[in-house]
Amino acid sequence: MKKTFFFLALLTSLIINAQKTVKDPEIVRYVNQVNKDSLKANIEKLVSFGTRHTMSSTSDPYKGIGAARNWVLAKFRNYAKNSGGRMEVFLQNEDLQPDGKRINKVTNLGNASALLKGTDPNDKRIIIISGHLDSRVSDVMDASGFAPGANDDGSGLAAVIESARILSQSKFPVSILFVAVSGEEQGLLGAKMLADKAKAENWEIEAVLNNDMIGNNSFDAPKNSGTPKLRIFSEGLPAFETEKNSPTIRNYGLENDGPARQLARYIKEIGEEYVKNIDIKMIYRNDRFLRGGDHTPFVNHGFTAVRLTDYYENYDHQHQDIRTEKGKKYGDLADFMDFDYLRTNTAVNVAVLANLAKSVPRPENVLMDVKELSNTTKLSWEKPSLGKIKGYEVLVRETDSSVWTGKIFTTETSITIPYSKDNFLFAVRSISESGNESLPVIPKISR
């Protein structure tokens, strides 16, 4: 009787009061360095190029996408001075031929990139943060009209640049790739070029944070709408090898536990832990209706990728010619941006990047024992091959819960917990010596 009471008490305690994590002071310091004025200056500079259309000039030193990508590369090179030689700046590019769709002339497609190499040469994991450099007006083929692209996607790119500025001084074991992709408005072309390269070269991509329109909230939010919201779009069923894995997904009720969905939960947890005044909403879709984002080419290759974007979209200020009609202003101008909101969303990115880059690899061979009928559950796993481990967290949630509600810490590699495997879902993640969490691993079934 006493044993049963203890288990019930532990169960209630864990569900109602998930363990609180002590904030990492290094990450707090980085989050506090996110600067609204710096972000605003980046937006204003991007707008000054007149247009950043993918097929605009690559030779004009002041106007067009070529001038814009050279400016981004210069910013990255300046920040690389803080890295002790670990940040490599480069332009991934190729010439595109007319395709009869959204490319009507030979076009040099370029992704301005900066790779901050991890301090552990044996740890091959890479985290990618992206925003798209290109902009457009109403006619997607108009390569010369004024297309300021302040929010779409100057905001996402400003967050990438600001993250590079702050994190260039860090010494994480994991590498981070900061990238301004091109060709998004013409069909996700730059992201596909990068994802194809990552697939061909077997990159160990831990996560992709695609930021696209993260700087417009207060202008579009209803009055008294509460805490500002940030959407995280993530696929549920993995686009990669779904047919092969669908029996397991269906049998074990894992429709909401694909890698992208786990990353979305991680962003919500870490983002809301380190950043004030933000309500991160997980959207159970890969993206919005009728449109796409630069995370999708990665998803299609089996990489873990999500999209971060405004909660309230104003369609008068995206994909629009600059004009005034009947007293209403149209166009994607900096006038319609909320730089406090952009600062907050950039801070979410910085916190997640830093926490994930400081983490050790995920536990290996995570298993759930189902050989016996029991109201307890036994889990086991193996220590990751790299990194200094403080311990592990077993994550628990009811099957209809969107987020993990219980955390159980252990230094062992197996545990029996007072939860029925029929009623709950579980995952296990590694905890580094500095207290940083890895992405979680859903256990496989051990018979």
C-alpha positions as CSV (number, residue, x, y, z in Angstrom):
1,M,0.0,0.0,0.0
2,K,2.8,2.4,0.9
3,K,4.6,1.6,-2.4
4,T,1.4,2.3,-4.4
5,F,0.9,5.6,-2.6
6,F,4.5,6.6,-3.3
7,F,4.1,5.9,-7.0
8,L,0.9,7.9,-7.2
9,A,2.4,10.8,-5.3
10,L,5.5,10.8,-7.6
11,L,3.2,10.6,-10.7
12,T,1.1,13.6,-9.5
13,S,4.2,15.6,-8.6
14,L,5.8,15.1,-12.0
15,I,2.8,15.9,-14.1
16,I,1.8,19.0,-12.2
17,N,5.3,20.4,-11.5
18,A,7.7,19.5,-14.2
19,Q,11.3,20.0,-13.0
20,K,12.5,23.6,-13.4
21,T,15.8,24.0,-15.2
22,V,18.4,26.4,-13.9
23,K,19.2,28.9,-16.6
24,D,22.6,28.7,-18.2
25,P,24.3,32.1,-17.4
26,E,26.2,32.0,-20.7
27,I,23.0,31.7,-22.7
28,V,21.4,34.4,-20.6
29,R,24.3,36.7,-21.5
30,Y,23.9,36.0,-25.2
31,V,20.1,36.6,-25.1
32,N,20.6,39.9,-23.3
33,Q,23.0,41.0,-26.1
34,V,20.3,40.9,-28.8
35,N,19.9,44.6,-29.8
36,K,16.8,46.2,-31.3
37,D,18.9,49.0,-32.8
38,S,21.2,46.6,-34.5
39,L,18.3,44.7,-36.0
40,K,16.7,47.9,-37.2
41,A,19.9,49.0,-38.8
42,N,20.2,45.7,-40.7
43,I,16.6,46.0,-41.9
44,E,17.2,49.6,-43.1
45,K,20.3,48.5,-45.0
46,L,18.6,45.6,-46.7
47,V,15.7,47.9,-47.8
48,S,18.3,50.4,-49.2
49,F,19.3,47.9,-52.0
50,G,16.0,48.8,-53.8
51,T,15.2,45.2,-54.7
52,R,16.7,41.9,-53.7
53,H,14.8,40.0,-56.4
54,T,16.7,36.8,-57.3
55,M,17.0,37.9,-60.9
56,S,18.1,41.4,-60.1
57,S,21.6,42.6,-60.7
58,T,24.6,40.8,-59.3
59,S,27.1,43.3,-60.6
60,D,25.7,46.7,-59.4
61,P,27.7,47.7,-56.3
62,Y,24.7,49.5,-54.7
63,K,21.5,48.0,-55.9
64,G,20.1,44.5,-56.4
65,I,20.7,41.1,-54.8
66,G,24.4,41.0,-55.7
67,A,25.1,44.1,-53.6
68,A,22.9,42.8,-50.8
69,R,24.6,39.4,-50.6
70,N,28.1,41.1,-50.7
71,W,27.0,43.2,-47.7
72,V,25.9,40.1,-45.8
73,L,29.2,38.4,-46.5
74,A,31.0,41.5,-45.3
75,K,29.0,41.5,-42.1
76,F,29.9,37.8,-41.6
77,R,33.6,38.5,-42.2
78,N,33.6,41.2,-39.7
79,Y,32.0,38.9,-37.0
80,A,34.4,36.2,-38.0
81,K,37.2,38.2,-36.4
82,N,35.6,37.3,-33.0
83,S,35.9,33.5,-33.6
84,G,39.6,32.9,-33.3
85,G,39.7,31.6,-36.9
86,R,36.8,29.2,-36.5
87,M,34.2,31.1,-38.7
88,E,34.5,30.4,-42.4
89,V,32.6,32.8,-44.7
90,F,31.7,31.8,-48.2
91,L,29.2,32.1,-51.1
92,Q,27.6,28.9,-52.3
93,N,26.5,29.7,-55.8
94,E,25.6,28.3,-59.2
95,D,24.2,29.5,-62.5
96,L,20.6,28.7,-63.1
97,Q,19.2,28.3,-66.6
98,P,15.7,29.5,-67.6
99,D,13.2,26.9,-66.4
100,G,10.0,28.1,-67.9
101,K,8.6,28.8,-64.5
102,R,10.0,31.5,-62.3
103,I,13.5,31.8,-63.8
104,N,13.4,33.5,-67.3
105,K,17.1,34.2,-67.8
106,V,20.5,32.8,-66.8
107,T,20.7,33.7,-63.1
108,N,23.5,33.4,-60.6
109,L,21.9,31.9,-57.4
110,G,23.9,32.6,-54.3
111,N,23.6,31.7,-50.6
112,A,25.7,34.0,-48.4
113,S,27.0,31.7,-45.6
114,A,29.1,31.7,-42.4
115,L,30.1,28.4,-40.8
116,L,31.1,28.7,-37.1
117,K,33.0,25.5,-36.6
118,G,32.6,23.6,-33.4
119,T,35.4,23.1,-30.9
120,D,35.1,19.3,-30.9
121,P,36.6,18.0,-34.1
122,N,34.9,14.6,-33.5
123,D,31.4,16.1,-33.2
124,K,30.1,16.5,-36.7
125,R,26.7,17.9,-35.8
126,I,25.6,21.1,-37.6
127,I,22.8,23.5,-36.7
128,I,21.5,25.8,-39.4
129,I,19.7,29.1,-39.0
130,S,18.4,30.6,-42.2
131,G,16.5,33.6,-43.6
132,H,16.0,34.4,-47.2
133,L,17.8,37.3,-48.9
134,D,15.5,37.8,-51.9
135,S,12.4,40.0,-52.0
136,R,9.5,40.6,-54.5
137,V,6.6,42.8,-55.4
138,S,3.1,41.8,-56.7
139,D,4.6,40.3,-59.9
140,V,6.9,37.6,-58.9
141,M,8.8,38.0,-62.2
142,D,9.4,41.8,-61.7
143,A,13.2,42.0,-61.0
144,S,13.5,45.8,-61.0
145,G,10.5,47.2,-59.1
146,F,11.1,48.6,-55.6
147,A,10.8,45.5,-53.4
148,P,12.0,46.6,-49.9
149,G,11.3,43.2,-48.3
150,A,11.5,44.6,-44.8
151,N,9.6,41.8,-43.0
152,D,9.6,39.2,-45.9
153,D,12.3,38.4,-45.3
154,G,14.5,41.2,-44.0
155,S,13.4,40.3,-40.5
156,G,14.5,36.6,-40.7
157,L,17.8,37.6,-42.3
158,A,18.4,40.3,-39.7
159,A,17.9,37.6,-37.0
160,V,20.5,35.4,-38.8
161,I,23.0,38.3,-38.9
162,E,22.4,39.3,-35.3
163,S,22.7,35.7,-34.2
164,A,26.1,35.5,-36.0
165,R,27.2,38.7,-34.4
166,I,26.5,37.5,-30.9
167,L,27.4,33.8,-31.2
168,S,30.7,34.4,-33.1
169,Q,32.4,34.9,-29.7
170,S,31.1,31.5,-28.5
171,K,33.0,28.2,-28.2
172,F,30.5,25.5,-28.7
173,P,31.3,21.9,-29.5
174,V,28.8,21.9,-32.3
175,S,29.0,23.8,-35.6
176,I,26.5,26.5,-36.5
177,L,25.8,27.5,-40.1
178,F,24.4,31.0,-40.6
179,V,23.0,31.4,-44.1
180,A,21.1,33.9,-46.2
181,V,19.5,31.8,-48.9
182,S,18.3,33.2,-52.2
183,G,15.6,32.2,-54.6
184,E,12.9,31.6,-52.0
185,E,10.3,33.6,-53.9
186,Q,11.2,31.8,-57.1
187,G,10.6,28.3,-55.7
188,L,12.8,27.7,-52.6
189,L,15.8,27.4,-55.0
190,G,18.6,28.4,-52.7
191,A,17.4,26.2,-49.8
192,K,17.1,23.3,-52.2
193,M,20.7,24.0,-53.4
194,L,21.9,23.9,-49.8
195,A,19.8,20.9,-48.8
196,D,20.9,18.9,-51.8
197,K,24.6,19.6,-50.9
198,A,24.0,18.6,-47.3
199,K,22.3,15.3,-48.5
200,A,25.1,14.5,-51.0
201,E,27.8,15.1,-48.5
202,N,26.0,13.3,-45.6
203,W,26.0,16.3,-43.2
204,E,24.9,15.5,-39.7
205,I,22.3,18.2,-39.5
206,E,20.9,18.4,-35.9
207,A,18.3,21.1,-36.7
208,V,17.3,23.8,-39.2
209,L,15.6,27.0,-37.9
210,N,14.1,28.7,-40.9
211,N,13.1,32.3,-40.0
212,D,10.7,33.8,-42.5
213,M,8.7,37.0,-41.5
214,I,9.3,37.3,-37.7
215,G,9.1,41.1,-37.4
216,N,5.5,42.2,-37.7
217,N,3.1,41.7,-34.8
218,S,1.6,44.8,-33.1
219,F,0.5,46.4,-36.4
220,D,-1.6,43.3,-37.2
221,A,-2.6,41.8,-33.8
222,P,-6.1,42.4,-32.5
223,K,-6.3,44.8,-29.6
224,N,-5.9,43.1,-26.2
225,S,-4.6,39.9,-27.9
226,G,-2.4,39.1,-24.9
227,T,1.2,38.0,-25.0
228,P,2.9,38.3,-28.4
229,K,2.9,35.0,-30.3
230,L,5.4,33.3,-32.5
231,R,4.4,30.3,-34.7
232,I,6.5,27.2,-35.2
233,F,5.4,25.2,-38.2
234,S,6.5,21.5,-38.0
235,E,5.4,18.4,-39.9
236,G,4.0,15.5,-37.9
237,L,4.4,12.5,-40.2
238,P,7.9,12.6,-41.6
239,A,8.0,13.4,-45.3
240,F,11.0,11.2,-45.7
241,E,10.3,7.4,-45.8
242,T,6.8,7.8,-44.4
243,E,5.5,4.7,-46.1
244,K,8.3,2.6,-44.7
245,N,7.8,3.9,-41.1
246,S,4.0,4.3,-41.1
247,P,3.2,0.9,-39.5
248,T,5.3,1.8,-36.4
249,I,4.0,5.3,-36.3
250,R,0.4,4.1,-36.4
251,N,0.7,1.2,-34.0
252,Y,2.5,3.2,-31.3
253,G,0.5,6.5,-31.6
254,L,3.5,8.6,-32.7
255,E,1.7,10.8,-35.3
256,N,2.9,13.9,-33.4
257,D,6.4,12.8,-32.5
258,G,8.4,13.1,-35.7
259,P,11.8,14.8,-35.5
260,A,10.4,18.2,-36.7
261,R,7.6,18.1,-34.1
262,Q,10.2,17.3,-31.4
263,L,12.3,20.3,-32.5
264,A,9.2,22.5,-32.3
265,R,8.6,21.4,-28.7
266,Y,12.3,22.1,-27.9
267,I,12.1,25.6,-29.3
268,K,8.9,26.3,-27.3
269,E,10.5,25.0,-24.1
270,I,13.9,26.7,-24.4
271,G,12.6,29.9,-26.0
272,E,10.0,30.5,-23.3
273,E,12.5,29.6,-20.6
274,Y,15.1,32.2,-21.6
275,V,13.0,34.9,-23.3
276,K,10.2,37.0,-21.6
277,N,6.9,38.0,-23.1
278,I,6.6,35.4,-25.9
279,D,4.0,32.7,-26.4
280,I,5.4,30.2,-28.8
281,K,2.6,28.4,-30.7
282,M,3.3,25.0,-32.3
283,I,1.3,24.7,-35.5
284,Y,0.7,21.1,-36.5
285,R,1.5,21.7,-40.2
286,N,4.7,21.9,-42.2
287,D,3.7,25.3,-43.5
288,R,0.8,27.6,-44.3
289,F,-1.8,27.0,-47.0
290,L,-0.8,27.9,-50.6
291,R,2.8,28.8,-49.7
292,G,6.1,27.2,-48.8
293,G,9.2,27.9,-46.8
294,D,12.9,27.2,-47.0
295,H,12.8,24.4,-44.4
296,T,10.8,22.2,-46.8
297,P,13.7,21.1,-49.0
298,F,15.5,19.9,-45.8
299,V,12.4,18.1,-44.6
300,N,12.1,16.4,-47.9
301,H,15.6,15.0,-47.5
302,G,14.9,13.7,-44.1
303,F,16.5,16.5,-42.1
304,T,14.9,18.0,-39.0
305,A,13.6,21.4,-40.0
306,V,10.9,23.9,-38.9
307,R,9.7,27.4,-39.8
308,L,9.5,30.3,-37.4
309,T,7.1,33.0,-38.4
310,D,4.7,35.8,-37.3
311,Y,1.5,34.7,-35.7
312,Y,-0.5,37.5,-37.4
313,E,0.2,38.0,-41.1
314,N,-0.9,41.1,-42.9
315,Y,-1.2,40.4,-46.6
316,D,-1.2,44.1,-47.4
317,H,2.5,44.2,-46.5
318,Q,3.9,41.2,-48.3
319,H,4.2,40.5,-52.0
320,Q,2.7,43.9,-52.8
321,D,3.7,46.8,-55.0
322,I,4.4,49.9,-52.9
323,R,1.3,52.1,-53.3
324,T,-1.5,53.9,-51.5
325,E,-5.1,53.1,-52.5
326,K,-8.2,54.7,-50.8
327,G,-6.0,55.9,-48.0
328,K,-4.5,52.4,-47.3
329,K,-0.7,51.9,-47.7
330,Y,0.5,48.7,-49.3
331,G,4.0,47.2,-49.4
332,D,6.6,45.6,-47.2
333,L,8.2,48.7,-45.7
334,A,10.1,49.0,-42.4
335,D,7.3,51.4,-41.3
336,F,5.1,48.4,-40.7
337,M,7.5,46.5,-38.5
338,D,7.6,45.9,-34.8
339,F,11.3,45.9,-33.8
340,D,10.6,44.9,-30.2
341,Y,8.8,41.8,-31.5
342,L,11.7,41.2,-33.8
343,R,14.2,41.5,-31.0
344,T,12.2,39.0,-28.9
345,N,12.0,36.4,-31.7
346,T,15.7,36.8,-32.5
347,A,16.4,36.2,-28.8
348,V,14.4,32.9,-29.1
349,N,16.7,31.8,-31.9
350,V,19.8,32.7,-30.0
351,A,18.7,30.8,-26.9
352,V,17.8,27.7,-28.9
353,L,21.0,27.8,-31.0
354,A,23.2,28.2,-27.9
355,N,21.5,25.5,-25.8
356,L,21.5,23.0,-28.6
357,A,25.1,23.8,-29.6
358,K,26.2,23.3,-26.0
359,S,24.4,20.0,-25.7
360,V,25.9,16.6,-26.0
361,P,24.6,14.1,-28.6
362,R,21.4,12.3,-28.0
363,P,21.4,9.0,-26.1
364,E,21.7,5.9,-28.3
365,N,19.6,2.7,-28.7
366,V,16.7,4.0,-26.5
367,L,14.3,1.1,-25.8
368,M,11.0,0.6,-24.0
369,D,10.4,-2.9,-22.5
370,V,7.0,-4.2,-23.4
371,K,7.6,-7.9,-22.5
372,E,5.2,-7.7,-19.5
373,L,1.8,-6.3,-18.6
374,S,2.5,-3.7,-16.0
375,N,1.5,-0.2,-14.8
376,T,5.1,0.7,-14.7
377,T,7.4,1.2,-17.6
378,K,11.1,0.2,-18.0
379,L,13.3,2.3,-20.3
380,S,16.9,1.8,-21.2
381,W,19.5,3.5,-23.4
382,E,23.2,3.8,-24.2
383,K,25.5,6.6,-23.5
384,P,26.3,8.8,-26.5
385,S,29.8,8.3,-27.9
386,L,30.8,11.9,-27.5
387,G,30.6,14.6,-24.8
388,K,30.7,14.9,-21.1
389,I,27.4,13.7,-19.6
390,K,25.8,15.0,-16.5
391,G,22.9,12.6,-16.8
392,Y,19.6,12.1,-18.7
393,E,16.1,13.3,-18.5
394,V,13.1,11.0,-19.1
395,L,10.3,13.0,-20.6
396,V,6.7,12.1,-20.0
397,R,3.4,13.3,-21.4
398,E,-0.1,12.0,-21.8
399,T,-0.9,11.0,-25.3
400,D,-3.2,14.0,-26.0
401,S,-0.7,16.6,-24.6
402,S,1.1,18.8,-27.0
403,V,4.2,19.3,-24.8
404,W,6.2,17.2,-22.3
405,T,4.8,17.7,-18.8
406,G,7.1,15.5,-16.7
407,K,10.9,15.3,-16.4
408,I,12.7,12.6,-14.4
409,F,16.5,13.0,-14.0
410,T,18.8,10.1,-13.7
411,T,22.5,9.4,-14.0
412,E,21.8,5.7,-14.9
413,T,21.1,4.3,-18.4
414,S,18.0,2.5,-17.4
415,I,15.0,3.3,-15.2
416,T,11.6,2.0,-14.2
417,I,9.0,4.7,-13.8
418,P,5.4,4.6,-12.4
419,Y,3.7,5.3,-15.7
420,S,1.7,2.9,-17.8
421,K,3.1,2.6,-21.3
422,D,-0.5,2.3,-22.5
423,N,-1.4,5.8,-21.1
424,F,1.7,7.9,-21.7
425,L,4.4,8.8,-24.2
426,F,8.1,8.9,-23.3
427,A,11.4,10.2,-24.6
428,V,14.9,10.4,-23.3
429,R,17.5,13.1,-23.8
430,S,21.1,13.7,-22.7
431,I,22.1,16.4,-20.3
432,S,25.5,18.0,-20.6
433,E,27.8,18.8,-17.7
434,S,26.7,22.5,-18.1
435,G,23.0,21.4,-18.0
436,N,22.1,21.8,-21.6
437,E,19.5,19.4,-23.1
438,S,19.8,17.4,-26.3
439,L,16.9,16.8,-28.6
440,P,14.8,13.9,-27.2
441,V,14.7,10.4,-28.6
442,I,11.4,8.4,-28.7
443,P,12.1,4.8,-27.5
444,K,11.9,1.9,-29.9
445,I,10.1,-1.2,-28.7
446,S,12.1,-4.0,-27.0
447,R,10.3,-7.3,-27.1
